[in-house]
């Protein structure tokens, strides 16, 4: 299942994958996902679609900007 909401995605990463959603982690991932020339980004879009790619960028950007910091824990 591809997460459609921030809450679904957060639960998957934080609880299932044990990945902390820190601003540093989000910045690192944004560097990859915002570069359409990277093979990892091309593969991600091919596997999960452009809508999910856009969602991921939006969610990571919110984490970096601190606008969802209260929801991360």
DRENTORKOL-3810 file (N, C-alpha, C; in nm, 4 decimals):
REM DRENTORKOL-3810
@n.u->0.0834; n.v->-0.1185; n.w->0.0000; ca.u->0.0000; ca.v->0.0000; ca.w->0.0000; c.u->0.0880; c.v->0.1252; c.w->0.0000
@n.u->0.0575; n.v->0.2175; n.w->-0.0860; ca.u->0.1281; ca.v->0.3451; ca.w->-0.0895; c.u->0.0522; c.v->0.4418; c.w->0.0009
@n.u->0.1199; n.v->0.4989; n.w->0.1000; ca.u->0.0524; ca.v->0.5922; ca.w->0.1905; c.u->-0.0047; c.v->0.7126; c.w->0.1152
@n.u->-0.1267; n.v->0.7477; n.w->0.1473; ca.u->-0.1914; ca.v->0.8614; ca.w->0.0827; c.u->-0.1955; c.v->0.9848; c.w->0.1714
@n.u->-0.1731; n.v->0.9666; n.w->0.3002; ca.u->-0.1757; ca.v->1.0799; ca.w->0.3924; c.u->-0.0439; c.v->1.0868; c.w->0.4693
@n.u->-0.0192; n.v->1.2027; n.w->0.5247; ca.u->0.1014; ca.v->1.2188; ca.w->0.6055; c.u->0.1008; c.v->1.1205; c.w->0.7221
@n.u->-0.0120; n.v->1.1036; n.w->0.7852; ca.u->-0.0209; ca.v->1.0145; ca.w->0.9017; c.u->0.0113; c.v->0.8695; c.w->0.8654
@n.u->-0.0401; n.v->0.8225; n.w->0.7536; ca.u->-0.0092; ca.v->0.6863; ca.w->0.7083; c.u->0.1410; c.v->0.6719; c.w->0.6821
@n.u->0.1968; n.v->0.7691; n.w->0.6137; ca.u->0.3388; ca.v->0.7687; ca.w->0.5784; c.u->0.4248; c.v->0.7745; c.w->0.7043
@n.u->0.3881; n.v->0.8643; n.w->0.7976; ca.u->0.4626; ca.v->0.8784; ca.w->0.9228; c.u->0.4604; c.v->0.7477; c.w->1.0014
@n.u->0.3444; n.v->0.6866; n.w->1.0120; ca.u->0.3326; ca.v->0.5604; ca.w->1.0843; c.u->0.4214; c.v->0.4537; c.w->1.0215
@n.u->0.4200; n.v->0.4451; n.w->0.8907; ca.u->0.5030; ca.v->0.3476; ca.w->0.8210; c.u->0.6508; c.v->0.3711; c.w->0.8497
@n.u->0.6977; n.v->0.4957; n.w->0.8350; ca.u->0.8401; ca.v->0.5240; ca.w->0.8555; c.u->0.8818; c.v->0.5125; c.w->1.0018
@n.u->0.8080; n.v->0.5759; n.w->1.0902; ca.u->0.8481; ca.v->0.5838; ca.w->1.2308; c.u->0.8266; c.v->0.4511; c.w->1.3042
@n.u->0.7106; n.v->0.3929; n.w->1.2879; ca.u->0.6777; ca.v->0.2732; ca.w->1.3657; c.u->0.7194; c.v->0.1429; c.w->1.2977
@n.u->0.6936; n.v->0.1324; n.w->1.1683; ca.u->0.7246; ca.v->0.0076; ca.w->1.0981; c.u->0.8726; c.v->-0.0014; c.w->1.0596
@n.u->0.9268; n.v->0.1082; n.w->1.0056; ca.u->1.0663; ca.v->0.1065; ca.w->0.9582; c.u->1.1657; c.v->0.1572; c.w->1.0623
@n.u->1.1146; n.v->0.2149; n.w->1.1708; ca.u->1.1998; ca.v->0.2681; ca.w->1.2787; c.u->1.2938; c.v->0.3780; c.w->1.2289
@n.u->1.2420; n.v->0.4642; n.w->1.1403; ca.u->1.3192; ca.v->0.5770; ca.w->1.0874; c.u->1.2683; c.v->0.7046; c.w->1.1543
@n.u->1.3535; n.v->0.7748; n.w->1.2272; ca.u->1.3103; ca.v->0.9008; ca.w->1.2882; c.u->1.2957; c.v->1.0103; c.w->1.1812
@n.u->1.1851; n.v->1.0807; n.w->1.1857; ca.u->1.1613; ca.v->1.1871; ca.w->1.0883; c.u->1.2190; c.v->1.3188; c.w->1.1392
@n.u->1.3488; n.v->1.3309; n.w->1.1312; ca.u->1.4164; ca.v->1.4528; ca.w->1.1743; c.u->1.4325; c.v->1.5480; c.w->1.0555
@n.u->1.4556; n.v->1.6744; n.w->1.0851; ca.u->1.4797; ca.v->1.7722; ca.w->0.9792; c.u->1.6036; c.v->1.7349; c.w->0.8988
@n.u->1.7047; n.v->1.6836; n.w->0.9642; ca.u->1.8270; ca.v->1.6434; ca.w->0.8940; c.u->1.7987; c.v->1.5301; c.w->0.7953
@n.u->1.7245; n.v->1.4297; n.w->0.8387; ca.u->1.6876; ca.v->1.3199; ca.w->0.7504; c.u->1.6052; c.v->1.3717; c.w->0.6327
@n.u->1.5085; n.v->1.4596; n.w->0.6608; ca.u->1.4230; ca.v->1.5153; ca.w->0.5560; c.u->1.5048; c.v->1.5940; c.w->0.4540
@n.u->1.5992; n.v->1.6744; n.w->0.4993; ca.u->1.6856; ca.v->1.7508; ca.w->0.4067; c.u->1.7651; c.v->1.6574; c.w->0.3162
@n.u->1.8176; n.v->1.5515; n.w->0.3740; ca.u->1.8955; ca.v->1.4544; ca.w->0.2964; c.u->1.8096; c.v->1.3899; c.w->0.1890
@n.u->1.6899; n.v->1.3494; n.w->0.2254; ca.u->1.6002; ca.v->1.2848; ca.w->0.1284; c.u->1.5516; c.v->1.3829; c.w->0.0230
@n.u->1.5267; n.v->1.5075; n.w->0.0624; ca.u->1.4845; ca.v->1.6081; ca.w->-0.0353; c.u->1.5919; c.v->1.6316; c.w->-0.1411
@n.u->1.7172; n.v->1.6281; n.w->-0.0998; ca.u->1.8272; ca.v->1.6445; ca.w->-0.1948; c.u->1.8177; c.v->1.5402; c.w->-0.3058
@n.u->1.7801; n.v->1.4215; n.w->-0.2697; ca.u->1.7662; ca.v->1.3140; ca.w->-0.3686; c.u->1.6383; c.v->1.3322; c.w->-0.4496
@n.u->1.5255; n.v->1.3450; n.w->-0.3818; ca.u->1.3967; ca.v->1.3445; ca.w->-0.4513; c.u->1.3708; c.v->1.4687; c.w->-0.5360
@n.u->1.4417; n.v->1.5766; n.w->-0.5107; ca.u->1.4237; ca.v->1.6965; ca.w->-0.5916; c.u->1.5163; c.v->1.6991; c.w->-0.7134
@n.u->1.6041; n.v->1.6019; n.w->-0.7241; ca.u->1.6956; ca.v->1.5930; ca.w->-0.8378; c.u->1.6445; c.v->1.4856; c.w->-0.9336
@n.u->1.5794; n.v->1.5298; n.w->-1.0407; ca.u->1.5189; ca.v->1.4372; ca.w->-1.1359; c.u->1.6216; c.v->1.3633; c.w->-1.2206
@n.u->1.7477; n.v->1.4012; n.w->-1.2107; ca.u->1.8533; ca.v->1.3320; ca.w->-1.2843; c.u->1.9091; c.v->1.2120; c.w->-1.2078
@n.u->1.8800; n.v->1.2035; n.w->-1.0796; ca.u->1.9314; ca.v->1.0923; ca.w->-0.9990; c.u->1.8545; c.v->0.9642; c.w->-1.0327
@n.u->1.9293; n.v->0.8557; n.w->-1.0452; ca.u->1.8640; ca.v->0.7277; ca.w->-1.0774; c.u->1.7684; c.v->0.6844; c.w->-0.9660
@n.u->1.8018; n.v->0.7149; n.w->-0.8412; ca.u->1.7133; ca.v->0.6789; ca.w->-0.7296; c.u->1.5778; c.v->0.7479; c.w->-0.7426
@n.u->1.5797; n.v->0.8743; n.w->-0.7842; ca.u->1.4558; ca.v->0.9497; ca.w->-0.8012; c.u->1.3748; c.v->0.8939; c.w->-0.9175
@n.u->1.4416; n.v->0.8648; n.w->-1.0280; ca.u->1.3722; ca.v->0.8071; ca.w->-1.1436; c.u->1.3087; c.v->0.6730; c.w->-1.1071
@n.u->1.3809; n.v->0.5915; n.w->-1.0327; ca.u->1.3285; ca.v->0.4617; ca.w->-0.9908; c.u->1.2100; c.v->0.4796; c.w->-0.8967
@n.u->1.2210; n.v->0.5722; n.w->-0.8025; ca.u->1.1120; ca.v->0.5985; ca.w->-0.7087; c.u->0.9849; c.v->0.6360; c.w->-0.7837
@n.u->0.9970; n.v->0.7279; n.w->-0.8796; ca.u->0.8792; ca.v->0.7721; ca.w->-0.9557; c.u->0.8225; c.v->0.6571; c.w->-1.0385
@n.u->0.9088; n.v->0.5772; n.w->-1.0978; ca.u->0.8626; ca.v->0.4640; ca.w->-1.1775; c.u->0.7865; c.v->0.3635; c.w->-1.0903
@n.u->0.8369; n.v->0.3383; n.w->-0.9688; ca.u->0.7748; ca.v->0.2399; ca.w->-0.8809; c.u->0.6488; c.v->0.2911; c.w->-0.8107
@n.u->0.6513; n.v->0.4165; n.w->-0.7656; ca.u->0.5442; ca.v->0.4673; ca.w->-0.6804; c.u->0.4587; c.v->0.5769; c.w->-0.7439
@n.u->0.4994; n.v->0.6274; n.w->-0.8584; ca.u->0.4214; ca.v->0.7281; ca.w->-0.9290; c.u->0.4575; c.v->0.8708; c.w->-0.8917
@n.u->0.4217; n.v->0.9602; n.w->-0.9821; ca.u->0.4578; ca.v->1.1011; ca.w->-0.9617; c.u->0.3765; c.v->1.1661; c.w->-0.8498
@n.u->0.2530; n.v->1.1209; n.w->-0.8288; ca.u->0.1728; ca.v->1.1789; ca.w->-0.7198; c.u->0.2365; c.v->1.1493; c.w->-0.5840
@n.u->0.2800; n.v->1.0264; n.w->-0.5623; ca.u->0.3437; ca.v->0.9920; ca.w->-0.4355; c.u->0.4767; c.v->1.0666; c.w->-0.4222
@n.u->0.5482; n.v->1.0798; n.w->-0.5316; ca.u->0.6735; ca.v->1.1560; ca.w->-0.5307; c.u->0.6468; c.v->1.3002; c.w->-0.4859
@n.u->0.5428; n.v->1.3617; n.w->-0.5401; ca.u->0.5072; ca.v->1.4984; ca.w->-0.5005; c.u->0.4677; c.v->1.5043; c.w->-0.3534
@n.u->0.3930; n.v->1.4036; n.w->-0.3073; ca.u->0.3543; ca.v->1.3994; ca.w->-0.1653; c.u->0.4771; c.v->1.3918; c.w->-0.0765
@n.u->0.5710; n.v->1.3044; n.w->-0.1108; ca.u->0.6929; ca.v->1.2873; ca.w->-0.0314; c.u->0.7697; c.v->1.4187; c.w->-0.0221
@n.u->0.7839; n.v->1.4863; n.w->-0.1348; ca.u->0.8540; ca.v->1.6154; ca.w->-0.1343; c.u->0.7804; c.v->1.7138; c.w->-0.0445
@n.u->0.6489; n.v->1.7190; n.w->-0.0534; ca.u->0.5697; ca.v->1.8115; ca.w->0.0296; c.u->0.5853; c.v->1.7779; c.w->0.1776
@n.u->0.5774; n.v->1.6495; n.w->0.2120; ca.u->0.5875; ca.v->1.6090; ca.w->0.3525; c.u->0.7278; c.v->1.6337; c.w->0.4084
@n.u->0.8311; n.v->1.6000; n.w->0.3325; ca.u->0.9675; ca.v->1.6269; ca.w->0.3795; c.u->0.9919; c.v->1.7768; c.w->0.3927
@n.u->0.9385; n.v->1.8561; n.w->0.3009; ca.u->0.9539; ca.v->2.0016; ca.w->0.3085; c.u->0.8890; c.v->2.0551; c.w->0.4356
@n.u->0.7724; n.v->2.0055; n.w->0.4692; ca.u->0.7055; ca.v->2.0492; ca.w->0.5927; c.u->0.7878; c.v->2.0132; c.w->0.7154
@n.u->0.8513; n.v->1.8966; n.w->0.7139; ca.u->0.9361; ca.v->1.8580; ca.w->0.8266; c.u->1.0536; c.v->1.9543; c.w->0.8388
@n.u->1.1184; n.v->1.9846; n.w->0.7271; ca.u->1.2328; ca.v->2.0770; ca.w->0.7271; c.u->1.1905; c.v->2.2144; c.w->0.7763
@n.u->1.0739; n.v->2.2605; n.w->0.7333; ca.u->1.0260; ca.v->2.3929; ca.w->0.7734; c.u->0.9712; c.v->2.3945; c.w->0.9158
@n.u->0.9565; n.v->2.2774; n.w->0.9761; ca.u->0.9080; ca.v->2.2700; ca.w->1.1133; c.u->0.7591; c.v->2.2866; c.w->1.1271
@n.u->0.6860; n.v->2.2865; n.w->1.0162; ca.u->0.5423; ca.v->2.3108; ca.w->1.0244; c.u->0.4638; c.v->2.1896; c.w->1.0722
@n.u->0.5284; n.v->2.0726; n.w->1.0831; ca.u->0.4581; ca.v->1.9551; ca.w->1.1341; c.u->0.5360; c.v->1.8897; c.w->1.2481
@n.u->0.6259; n.v->1.9632; n.w->1.3049; ca.u->0.7144; ca.v->1.9085; ca.w->1.4081; c.u->0.6376; c.v->1.8442; c.w->1.5230
@n.u->0.5257; n.v->1.9020; n.w->1.5613; ca.u->0.4483; ca.v->1.8474; ca.w->1.6733; c.u->0.3887; c.v->1.7110; c.w->1.6407
@n.u->0.3723; n.v->1.6803; n.w->1.5126; ca.u->0.3084; ca.v->1.5557; ca.w->1.4732; c.u->0.4077; c.v->1.4400; c.w->1.4594
@n.u->0.5362; n.v->1.4654; n.w->1.4659; ca.u->0.6368; ca.v->1.3647; ca.w->1.4327; c.u->0.6568; c.v->1.2614; c.w->1.5417
@n.u->0.6467; n.v->1.2961; n.w->1.6636; ca.u->0.6787; ca.v->1.2014; ca.w->1.7715; c.u->0.5802; c.v->1.0875; c.w->1.7824
END
